[in-house]
Amino acid sequence: MSGQDFCKLSRTRMKRLLPKCLLLVLLAPICGGASLRLDRYQQLDSSSSPNVTRRIIAPKSHRFRIRTITAGVNLRNTSDLATVESAIGFLQRAKKKFEDEGYEIQTLRIATQPLPEYLDGKSRAAALADLKAIDRMVSAKNVLFSIGPVITDDRYDPEFASWATQLVKETKNINFSVTVASPERGIHRQTALTAAEAIVAISKSSPGGEGNFRFTAAANCLADTPFFPVAYHQGAVAFSIGLETPGLLLEAFRDSKDIEDAKAKLKTLLETEFRPVEKLALEIARDDHREYRGIDVSPAPAKDQSIGAAIEAVTRLPFGSASTLAACAAVTDVLKSLSIRTCGYSGLMLPVLEDPVLAQRAAEGRYSVRELLLYSSVCGTGLDVVPLAGDTPAKELAALIRDVAALSTKLHKPLSARLFLIPGKKAGDHAEFDNPFLTSSVVMKLD
């Protein structure tokens, strides 16, 4: 073969090889990357069998949070730490199962039967040391605790305010209430005054009056409501769930044509999102031999999850404007119609200081305490974290609490009054709080 023929052959081979070489160059990073990713998977799985490669699955996520898993227990007495410890263990197991399914759990809580049922002959004052021991145990595990209603009958108790103040000052995570209306007795007029005096005393002894975050006057509230501070338990050991879902309401309402369209979309969306929660809760109940009491479907708000914004999405007007009441009623209609097991309030929550839009509209003077009471006729919780002047007399508070109790009794629905007296502030003053769950607003007029 001549040199000229060899050169021609070489050029021919080069033309054939060049596309293959280019293809190898292009594929090398992809192949190398795949090999690298496989190595990483194998490294992540190094604790398991060397012959099995774990498949990495993206974590699940959901469009709402679980505000609380609340365990209901019966204490033998105020020193029954074993039952408290068992409940903490259950809550931790339940939390892990929900988290494994991609749910964000904000709090774990325990509620007992009403305190008088397990004082076991002790006075409230004598039981305080035991309650502080319980508080230390649950606080160490980041669990909130409710001792239920401390007064369940209708009576004036002049010693309760000082005891309640001491309990708030000397504990961190204990919540409590008094009963101001019941199916058996109707309005508890004397207990309403007792509650009012406690609110005044607690406000004066806690920074910014924030101690009242853990106390409420409860009217016809049901056992196994998961939300605090009204929660208490009756019956066999059980648990219930509370949700934080204003974002779902906003999603359903944003593009709705009218209120009827908004209701239809909301019902479909909520049932779709809540059924997997119920299914998992029933599995937990079976595995842990605890009764599942249901979901309180009240859309509890937060600083980044505003129920006020959701209401405005359907009315296209600021909260407090005409049509606000109709929108509140529409939401409650949907919540009461859901085809899942419900418990507690299961109605619309309007906590002024926990919702930035509600707080802003209150600061703008768009609604009053009396209008909040009106909204309670079609909502679920009553007057919740309402900021009031620090010098409000107990008798005026008692009158307001009796109004809540009367509305609850007349309409046969659970309501409560968690009122915030802000020391040193009068109506119209700006109020800020150290509590991370509270937002700034203005002090509202009582009348």
C-alpha positions in Angstrom: 0.0 0.0 0.0 1.4 3.3 -1.0 1.6 6.2 1.5 -1.1 8.1 -0.4 -3.5 5.1 -0.1 -2.7 4.8 3.6 -3.6 8.5 4.2 -6.8 8.1 2.3 -7.7 5.0 4.5 -6.8 6.9 7.7 -9.0 9.8 6.8 -11.9 7.4 6.0 -11.6 5.7 9.4 -11.3 9.1 11.2 -14.6 10.2 9.6 -16.2 7.0 10.9 -14.7 7.3 14.4 -15.3 11.0 14.9 -19.1 10.8 15.5 -18.6 8.0 18.0 -15.9 9.9 19.9 -18.2 13.0 20.0 -21.1 10.8 21.3 -18.8 9.4 24.1 -17.8 12.9 25.1 -21.4 14.1 25.4 -22.5 11.0 27.3 -19.6 10.9 29.8 -21.0 13.5 32.3 -24.4 11.9 32.3 -23.0 8.4 32.9 -20.6 9.7 35.4 -23.3 11.6 37.2 -25.5 8.6 37.3 -22.7 6.6 38.7 -22.0 9.3 41.3 -25.7 9.4 42.3 -25.8 5.6 42.7 -22.7 5.8 44.9 -24.5 8.4 47.0 -27.5 6.2 47.4 -25.3 3.3 48.4 -23.5 5.5 50.9 -26.9 6.6 52.4 -27.8 2.9 52.7 -24.5 1.8 54.2 -26.3 0.9 57.5 -28.4 -1.8 55.7 -27.6 -4.9 53.8 -24.7 -4.5 51.3 -26.8 -6.3 48.7 -29.8 -3.9 48.9 -29.9 -0.4 47.6 -32.5 1.8 49.3 -34.8 3.7 46.9 -34.8 7.4 47.8 -38.3 8.8 47.9 -39.0 12.6 48.1 -40.7 13.5 51.4 -44.5 13.9 51.3 -45.9 17.4 52.1 -49.3 18.8 52.8 -51.0 22.1 52.4 -51.9 22.5 56.0 -50.5 21.8 59.5 -51.8 19.7 62.4 -52.0 22.2 65.2 -52.3 19.6 67.9 -52.6 15.9 68.8 -54.3 16.0 72.2 -54.4 12.9 74.4 -57.3 12.6 76.9 -56.4 10.9 80.2 -57.9 10.2 83.6 -55.5 10.9 86.5 -56.0 8.9 89.7 -54.8 12.0 91.7 -52.6 15.0 91.2 -49.4 13.1 91.8 -50.2 10.5 89.1 -47.1 11.1 87.0 -47.2 7.5 85.5 -50.3 8.3 83.6 -48.8 11.5 82.3 -45.6 9.8 81.3 -47.6 7.1 79.4 -49.6 9.8 77.5 -46.4 11.5 76.5 -45.1 8.2 75.1 -48.3 7.8 73.1 -48.1 11.3 71.7 -44.5 10.9 70.6 -45.4 7.7 68.8 -48.4 9.3 67.1 -46.4 12.3 66.1 -43.8 10.1 64.4 -46.5 8.3 62.4 -48.0 11.5 61.2 -44.5 13.0 60.4 -43.6 9.9 58.4 -46.6 10.7 56.2 -45.3 14.3 55.7 -47.5 16.1 58.2 -46.1 19.0 60.2 -47.1 18.6 63.9 -47.0 21.9 65.8 -47.9 20.8 69.4 -48.6 17.8 71.5 -51.1 18.2 74.3 -52.6 16.3 77.2 -56.0 17.0 78.8 -57.4 15.5 82.0 -60.8 15.1 83.5 -61.9 18.3 85.4 -59.5 19.0 88.3 -62.0 18.5 91.1 -62.5 14.9 90.0 -58.9 14.0 90.9 -58.0 16.3 93.8 -58.5 13.2 95.9 -59.4 15.1 99.1 -56.7 17.8 98.6 -57.4 21.5 98.5 -56.4 23.4 95.4 -53.6 25.1 97.3 -52.2 21.7 98.5 -52.4 20.3 95.0 -50.3 23.2 93.6 -47.0 21.4 94.3 -48.2 18.3 92.4 -49.3 20.4 89.5 -45.9 22.0 89.3 -44.3 18.6 89.2 -46.6 17.7 86.3 -45.6 20.9 84.6 -41.9 20.2 84.9 -42.4 16.7 83.3 -44.5 17.9 80.4 -42.4 21.1 79.8 -39.3 18.9 79.5 -40.9 17.1 76.6 -42.5 20.2 75.0 -46.0 19.0 75.8 -48.8 21.3 76.8 -51.2 20.3 79.6 -54.8 21.1 80.6 -56.3 20.4 84.0 -59.7 21.1 82.6 -62.3 23.2 84.4 -61.3 24.0 87.9 -64.9 25.1 88.9 -67.8 23.2 87.3 -70.7 24.4 89.4 -72.2 27.8 89.7 -70.7 29.6 92.7 -68.7 32.7 93.5 -65.2 31.7 94.7 -63.3 34.7 96.2 -60.1 32.6 96.6 -59.9 31.4 93.0 -58.3 34.6 91.5 -55.3 34.4 93.8 -54.9 30.6 93.2 -55.2 31.1 89.4 -52.6 33.8 89.5 -50.2 31.6 91.5 -50.7 28.7 89.1 -49.9 30.9 86.1 -46.8 32.4 87.7 -45.4 29.1 88.9 -46.0 26.9 85.8 -45.2 27.1 82.2 -47.4 24.8 80.2 -50.5 24.3 82.3 -53.9 25.5 81.0 -57.2 25.6 82.8 -60.8 27.0 82.7 -64.0 27.5 84.6 -67.4 26.5 83.4 -69.8 29.5 82.9 -72.6 27.6 81.3 -73.8 24.0 81.2 -76.8 22.0 79.8 -77.9 21.2 83.3 -77.8 24.7 84.9 -77.8 27.1 82.0 -75.8 30.3 82.7 -73.4 30.1 85.7 -73.8 33.7 86.7 -71.7 33.6 89.9 -68.9 31.6 88.2 -68.8 34.3 85.5 -67.9 36.9 88.2 -65.3 34.4 89.6 -63.8 34.1 86.1 -63.8 37.9 85.6 -61.9 38.4 88.8 -59.3 35.8 87.8 -58.8 37.5 84.4 -58.1 40.8 86.2 -55.7 39.3 88.7 -53.8 37.3 86.1 -53.4 40.3 83.8 -51.9 42.3 86.7 -49.3 39.6 87.6 -48.1 38.6 84.1 -46.1 40.7 81.6 -48.5 42.3 79.0 -51.3 40.4 80.6 -50.2 37.3 78.6 -51.0 34.9 81.4 -54.6 34.9 80.3 -53.5 33.0 77.2 -53.7 29.9 79.4 -57.1 30.6 81.0 -60.7 30.8 79.6 -64.3 30.9 80.7 -66.0 28.0 79.0 -69.7 27.7 78.1 -71.2 24.4 77.2 -67.8 23.2 75.9 -67.6 19.5 75.0 -65.1 16.9 76.4 -62.2 16.0 74.1 -62.0 19.3 72.4 -58.3 19.3 71.3 -57.8 23.1 71.5 -56.6 24.8 74.7 -57.3 26.3 77.2 -60.8 24.9 77.1 -59.8 21.2 76.6 -60.8 18.5 79.1 -61.4 14.7 79.0 -64.1 12.3 79.9 -64.3 8.5 79.5 -61.8 6.0 78.3 -58.3 7.1 77.3 -58.5 8.8 73.9 -57.1 11.4 71.6 -58.3 14.0 69.2 -56.8 16.2 66.6 -56.9 20.0 65.8 -55.9 21.5 62.5 -54.5 24.7 61.1 -56.2 25.2 57.8 -56.9 28.8 56.8 -54.7 28.3 53.7 -57.1 25.7 52.4 -60.0 28.1 52.9 -58.1 30.8 51.0 -57.3 28.3 48.2 -61.0 27.4 47.9 -62.3 30.9 48.0 -59.8 32.8 45.9 -61.3 32.0 42.5 -64.9 31.2 43.6 -67.8 32.9 41.7 -70.0 33.4 44.8 -70.6 32.1 48.3 -72.4 28.9 47.0 -69.5 28.1 44.7 -67.1 28.8 47.5 -68.9 26.4 49.8 -68.9 23.6 47.3 -65.2 24.0 46.5 -64.4 24.2 50.2 -66.3 21.0 51.1 -64.7 19.0 48.4 -61.2 20.3 49.3 -61.5 19.8 53.0 -62.9 16.2 52.8 -60.1 15.3 50.3 -57.4 16.6 52.6 -58.9 15.4 55.9 -59.8 11.8 55.0 -56.1 10.7 55.0 -55.7 12.3 58.5 -58.7 10.4 59.8 -57.5 7.1 58.2 -54.1 7.4 59.9 -55.7 8.4 63.2 -57.9 5.3 63.2 -54.8 3.2 62.6 -53.1 4.8 65.5 -56.1 4.2 67.7 -56.1 0.5 66.8 -52.4 0.1 67.3 -52.3 2.0 70.6 -55.7 0.8 72.0 -57.0 4.4 72.5 -60.3 5.8 71.3 -60.1 8.3 68.5 -62.6 11.0 69.2 -62.3 12.9 65.9 -60.9 16.1 64.3 -61.9 19.5 65.5 -62.1 21.0 62.0 -62.1 24.6 63.2 -59.5 26.3 60.9 -57.2 27.6 63.6 -55.2 30.5 62.3 -51.6 31.6 62.8 -49.4 34.5 61.8 -48.9 33.1 58.4 -52.3 31.4 58.1 -55.0 34.1 58.3 -58.7 33.2 58.6 -59.4 36.9 58.1 -57.7 36.8 54.7 -59.8 33.8 53.8 -63.0 35.6 54.7 -61.9 38.6 52.7 -61.2 36.4 49.7 -64.9 35.4 49.5 -66.4 38.8 50.4 -63.9 40.9 48.4 -64.2 43.4 51.3 -62.3 44.1 54.5 -63.2 41.9 57.4 -66.0 43.6 59.4 -67.8 44.9 56.4 -71.3 44.0 55.4 -71.3 40.3 54.2 -68.7 39.3 56.9 -71.4 37.6 58.9 -72.8 35.7 55.9 -69.3 34.5 54.9 -68.7 33.3 58.5 -72.0 31.4 58.4 -71.0 29.8 55.1 -67.7 28.5 56.5 -69.5 27.1 59.5 -72.1 25.4 57.3 -69.3 23.6 55.4 -67.5 22.6 58.6 -70.7 21.1 60.1 -71.4 19.2 56.9 -68.1 17.3 56.5 -68.3 13.5 56.1 -65.7 12.8 58.7 -65.7 12.2 62.5 -65.6 15.7 64.1 -65.3 16.9 67.7 -64.9 20.0 69.8 -65.9 23.4 68.4 -65.7 22.4 64.7 -66.7 26.0 63.8 -65.0 29.2 62.6 -62.3 30.6 64.9 -61.8 34.4 65.1 -58.9 34.9 67.6 -58.1 38.6 67.3 -54.5 38.5 68.5 -53.5 35.3 66.7 -54.5 36.4 63.2 -52.7 39.3 61.6 -55.6 40.3 59.3 -58.1 40.2 62.2 -55.7 42.2 64.3 -55.2 44.8 61.5 -58.9 45.2 60.9 -59.5 45.6 64.6 -56.8 48.4 64.6 -58.7 50.0 61.8 -61.9 50.0 63.8 -63.7 47.9 61.3 -65.4 45.7 63.9 -66.1 45.8 67.7 -66.3 43.4 70.6 -70.1 43.4 70.2 -69.8 42.5 66.5 -67.4 39.7 67.4 -70.2 38.4 69.7 -72.6 38.6 66.8 -70.2 36.6 64.6 -70.1 34.0 67.4 -73.7 33.3 66.7 -72.6 31.6 63.5 -69.0 30.7 64.4 -67.4 28.3 66.8 -65.4 29.7 69.6 -66.8 32.9 71.1 -64.5 35.8 72.1 -60.9 34.6 71.8 -57.8 36.5 72.7 -59.6 39.9 72.6 -57.4 42.8 73.7 -59.1 45.0 76.3 -58.2 48.0 78.5 -56.1 47.0 81.5 -58.4 48.9 84.0 -61.6 47.2 82.8 -63.6 46.4 86.0 -64.3 42.7 86.8 -68.1 43.5 86.9 -68.0 44.6 83.3 -66.0 41.6 82.2 -68.5 39.4 84.1 -71.4 41.0 82.1 -69.6 40.2 78.9 -68.9 36.6 79.9 -72.6 36.2 80.8 -73.4 37.4 77.3 -71.2 34.7 75.8 -72.8 32.1 78.2 -76.3 33.3 77.2 -75.5 33.0 73.5 -74.1 29.5 74.0 -77.1 28.4 76.0 -79.7 29.8 73.6 -78.0 28.4 70.5 -76.9 25.1 72.2 -73.3 25.5 71.0 -69.9 25.5 72.7 -68.4 29.0 73.2 -65.7 30.5 75.4 -64.3 33.9 76.5 -60.5 34.3 76.6 -60.1 37.9 77.3 -56.8 39.8 77.4 -56.6 42.8 79.7 -53.5 44.8 78.7 -51.9 46.5 81.8 -51.4 50.2 81.4 -53.3 50.4 78.1 -56.6 52.0 77.3 -58.9 51.6 74.3 -57.2 52.7 71.1 -53.7 52.2 72.4 -51.2 50.1 70.5 -50.4 46.7 72.1 -47.4 44.4 71.4 -46.6 41.0 72.9 -43.6 38.8 73.7 -45.6 35.7 73.0 -44.5 34.4 69.5 -48.1 33.3 68.8 -49.6 36.7 69.3 -49.6 39.6 66.9 -49.7 43.3 67.7 -53.0 45.3 67.5 -54.9 48.0 69.3 -56.8 47.7 72.5 -60.5 47.3 71.7 -63.5 49.1 73.3 -65.6 46.9 75.5 -68.9 48.5 74.5 
